[in-house]
């Protein structure tokens, strides 16, 4: 029987794995948003050039 308040090694491993997955997902999402932002900025510049050439 385990003592109250005792955390086993396997429990800590699952906790660490859970945090690692969450952080990896967060960084992946931020990377995805940054990449999308760069594409949108490039598209906006292209559209601004096209509009200015029509005038």
Chimera marker file (.cmm) of the C-alpha trace (Angstrom):
<marker_set name="trace">
<marker id="1" x="0.000" y="0.000" z="0.000" r="1" g="1" b="0" radius="0.5"/>
<marker id="2" x="1.263" y="3.488" z="-0.799" r="1" g="1" b="0" radius="0.5"/>
<marker id="3" x="1.469" y="6.406" z="1.545" r="1" g="1" b="0" radius="0.5"/>
<marker id="4" x="-0.939" y="9.331" z="1.144" r="1" g="1" b="0" radius="0.5"/>
<marker id="5" x="0.665" y="12.052" z="-0.937" r="1" g="1" b="0" radius="0.5"/>
<marker id="6" x="3.094" y="9.629" z="-2.606" r="1" g="1" b="0" radius="0.5"/>
<marker id="7" x="3.384" y="10.078" z="-6.372" r="1" g="1" b="0" radius="0.5"/>
<marker id="8" x="4.732" y="7.096" z="-8.267" r="1" g="1" b="0" radius="0.5"/>
<marker id="9" x="7.360" y="7.352" z="-10.968" r="1" g="1" b="0" radius="0.5"/>
<marker id="10" x="4.946" y="6.196" z="-13.680" r="1" g="1" b="0" radius="0.5"/>
<marker id="11" x="2.474" y="8.925" z="-12.698" r="1" g="1" b="0" radius="0.5"/>
<marker id="12" x="5.186" y="11.553" z="-13.111" r="1" g="1" b="0" radius="0.5"/>
<marker id="13" x="6.108" y="10.101" z="-16.495" r="1" g="1" b="0" radius="0.5"/>
<marker id="14" x="2.511" y="10.418" z="-17.683" r="1" g="1" b="0" radius="0.5"/>
<marker id="15" x="2.342" y="13.969" z="-16.340" r="1" g="1" b="0" radius="0.5"/>
<marker id="16" x="5.541" y="14.905" z="-18.159" r="1" g="1" b="0" radius="0.5"/>
<marker id="17" x="4.327" y="13.253" z="-21.375" r="1" g="1" b="0" radius="0.5"/>
<marker id="18" x="1.045" y="15.151" z="-21.165" r="1" g="1" b="0" radius="0.5"/>
<marker id="19" x="2.788" y="18.481" z="-20.697" r="1" g="1" b="0" radius="0.5"/>
<marker id="20" x="5.192" y="17.676" z="-23.556" r="1" g="1" b="0" radius="0.5"/>
<marker id="21" x="2.284" y="16.934" z="-25.905" r="1" g="1" b="0" radius="0.5"/>
<marker id="22" x="0.482" y="20.149" z="-24.940" r="1" g="1" b="0" radius="0.5"/>
<marker id="23" x="3.623" y="22.285" z="-25.426" r="1" g="1" b="0" radius="0.5"/>
<marker id="24" x="4.396" y="20.616" z="-28.767" r="1" g="1" b="0" radius="0.5"/>
<marker id="25" x="0.848" y="21.256" z="-29.955" r="1" g="1" b="0" radius="0.5"/>
<marker id="26" x="1.040" y="24.888" z="-28.819" r="1" g="1" b="0" radius="0.5"/>
<marker id="27" x="4.336" y="25.511" z="-30.625" r="1" g="1" b="0" radius="0.5"/>
<marker id="28" x="3.005" y="23.754" z="-33.735" r="1" g="1" b="0" radius="0.5"/>
<marker id="29" x="-0.071" y="25.966" z="-33.728" r="1" g="1" b="0" radius="0.5"/>
<marker id="30" x="2.013" y="29.121" z="-33.288" r="1" g="1" b="0" radius="0.5"/>
<marker id="31" x="4.278" y="28.016" z="-36.155" r="1" g="1" b="0" radius="0.5"/>
<marker id="32" x="1.215" y="27.370" z="-38.325" r="1" g="1" b="0" radius="0.5"/>
<marker id="33" x="-0.204" y="30.829" z="-37.550" r="1" g="1" b="0" radius="0.5"/>
<marker id="34" x="3.124" y="32.547" z="-38.264" r="1" g="1" b="0" radius="0.5"/>
<marker id="35" x="3.422" y="30.780" z="-41.614" r="1" g="1" b="0" radius="0.5"/>
<marker id="36" x="-0.145" y="31.691" z="-42.515" r="1" g="1" b="0" radius="0.5"/>
<marker id="37" x="0.487" y="35.315" z="-41.512" r="1" g="1" b="0" radius="0.5"/>
<marker id="38" x="3.506" y="35.514" z="-43.839" r="1" g="1" b="0" radius="0.5"/>
<marker id="39" x="1.442" y="34.135" z="-46.728" r="1" g="1" b="0" radius="0.5"/>
<marker id="40" x="-1.349" y="36.624" z="-46.072" r="1" g="1" b="0" radius="0.5"/>
<marker id="41" x="1.103" y="39.528" z="-45.951" r="1" g="1" b="0" radius="0.5"/>
<marker id="42" x="2.622" y="38.430" z="-49.269" r="1" g="1" b="0" radius="0.5"/>
<marker id="43" x="-0.850" y="38.165" z="-50.825" r="1" g="1" b="0" radius="0.5"/>
<marker id="44" x="-1.784" y="41.603" z="-49.504" r="1" g="1" b="0" radius="0.5"/>
<marker id="45" x="1.357" y="43.150" z="-51.024" r="1" g="1" b="0" radius="0.5"/>
<marker id="46" x="0.592" y="41.451" z="-54.343" r="1" g="1" b="0" radius="0.5"/>
<marker id="47" x="-2.966" y="42.805" z="-54.316" r="1" g="1" b="0" radius="0.5"/>
<marker id="48" x="-1.778" y="46.302" z="-53.381" r="1" g="1" b="0" radius="0.5"/>
<marker id="49" x="0.630" y="46.286" z="-56.352" r="1" g="1" b="0" radius="0.5"/>
<marker id="50" x="-2.128" y="45.076" z="-58.679" r="1" g="1" b="0" radius="0.5"/>
<marker id="51" x="-4.491" y="47.828" z="-57.517" r="1" g="1" b="0" radius="0.5"/>
<marker id="52" x="-1.828" y="50.539" z="-57.800" r="1" g="1" b="0" radius="0.5"/>
<marker id="53" x="-0.956" y="49.401" z="-61.349" r="1" g="1" b="0" radius="0.5"/>
<marker id="54" x="-4.591" y="49.713" z="-62.449" r="1" g="1" b="0" radius="0.5"/>
<marker id="55" x="-4.783" y="53.398" z="-61.490" r="1" g="1" b="0" radius="0.5"/>
<link id1="1" id2="2" r="1" g="1" b="0" radius="0.2"/>
<link id1="2" id2="3" r="1" g="1" b="0" radius="0.2"/>
<link id1="3" id2="4" r="1" g="1" b="0" radius="0.2"/>
<link id1="4" id2="5" r="1" g="1" b="0" radius="0.2"/>
<link id1="5" id2="6" r="1" g="1" b="0" radius="0.2"/>
<link id1="6" id2="7" r="1" g="1" b="0" radius="0.2"/>
<link id1="7" id2="8" r="1" g="1" b="0" radius="0.2"/>
<link id1="8" id2="9" r="1" g="1" b="0" radius="0.2"/>
<link id1="9" id2="10" r="1" g="1" b="0" radius="0.2"/>
<link id1="10" id2="11" r="1" g="1" b="0" radius="0.2"/>
<link id1="11" id2="12" r="1" g="1" b="0" radius="0.2"/>
<link id1="12" id2="13" r="1" g="1" b="0" radius="0.2"/>
<link id1="13" id2="14" r="1" g="1" b="0" radius="0.2"/>
<link id1="14" id2="15" r="1" g="1" b="0" radius="0.2"/>
<link id1="15" id2="16" r="1" g="1" b="0" radius="0.2"/>
<link id1="16" id2="17" r="1" g="1" b="0" radius="0.2"/>
<link id1="17" id2="18" r="1" g="1" b="0" radius="0.2"/>
<link id1="18" id2="19" r="1" g="1" b="0" radius="0.2"/>
<link id1="19" id2="20" r="1" g="1" b="0" radius="0.2"/>
<link id1="20" id2="21" r="1" g="1" b="0" radius="0.2"/>
<link id1="21" id2="22" r="1" g="1" b="0" radius="0.2"/>
<link id1="22" id2="23" r="1" g="1" b="0" radius="0.2"/>
<link id1="23" id2="24" r="1" g="1" b="0" radius="0.2"/>
<link id1="24" id2="25" r="1" g="1" b="0" radius="0.2"/>
<link id1="25" id2="26" r="1" g="1" b="0" radius="0.2"/>
<link id1="26" id2="27" r="1" g="1" b="0" radius="0.2"/>
<link id1="27" id2="28" r="1" g="1" b="0" radius="0.2"/>
<link id1="28" id2="29" r="1" g="1" b="0" radius="0.2"/>
<link id1="29" id2="30" r="1" g="1" b="0" radius="0.2"/>
<link id1="30" id2="31" r="1" g="1" b="0" radius="0.2"/>
<link id1="31" id2="32" r="1" g="1" b="0" radius="0.2"/>
<link id1="32" id2="33" r="1" g="1" b="0" radius="0.2"/>
<link id1="33" id2="34" r="1" g="1" b="0" radius="0.2"/>
<link id1="34" id2="35" r="1" g="1" b="0" radius="0.2"/>
<link id1="35" id2="36" r="1" g="1" b="0" radius="0.2"/>
<link id1="36" id2="37" r="1" g="1" b="0" radius="0.2"/>
<link id1="37" id2="38" r="1" g="1" b="0" radius="0.2"/>
<link id1="38" id2="39" r="1" g="1" b="0" radius="0.2"/>
<link id1="39" id2="40" r="1" g="1" b="0" radius="0.2"/>
<link id1="40" id2="41" r="1" g="1" b="0" radius="0.2"/>
<link id1="41" id2="42" r="1" g="1" b="0" radius="0.2"/>
<link id1="42" id2="43" r="1" g="1" b="0" radius="0.2"/>
<link id1="43" id2="44" r="1" g="1" b="0" radius="0.2"/>
<link id1="44" id2="45" r="1" g="1" b="0" radius="0.2"/>
<link id1="45" id2="46" r="1" g="1" b="0" radius="0.2"/>
<link id1="46" id2="47" r="1" g="1" b="0" radius="0.2"/>
<link id1="47" id2="48" r="1" g="1" b="0" radius="0.2"/>
<link id1="48" id2="49" r="1" g="1" b="0" radius="0.2"/>
<link id1="49" id2="50" r="1" g="1" b="0" radius="0.2"/>
<link id1="50" id2="51" r="1" g="1" b="0" radius="0.2"/>
<link id1="51" id2="52" r="1" g="1" b="0" radius="0.2"/>
<link id1="52" id2="53" r="1" g="1" b="0" radius="0.2"/>
<link id1="53" id2="54" r="1" g="1" b="0" radius="0.2"/>
<link id1="54" id2="55" r="1" g="1" b="0" radius="0.2"/>
</marker_set>
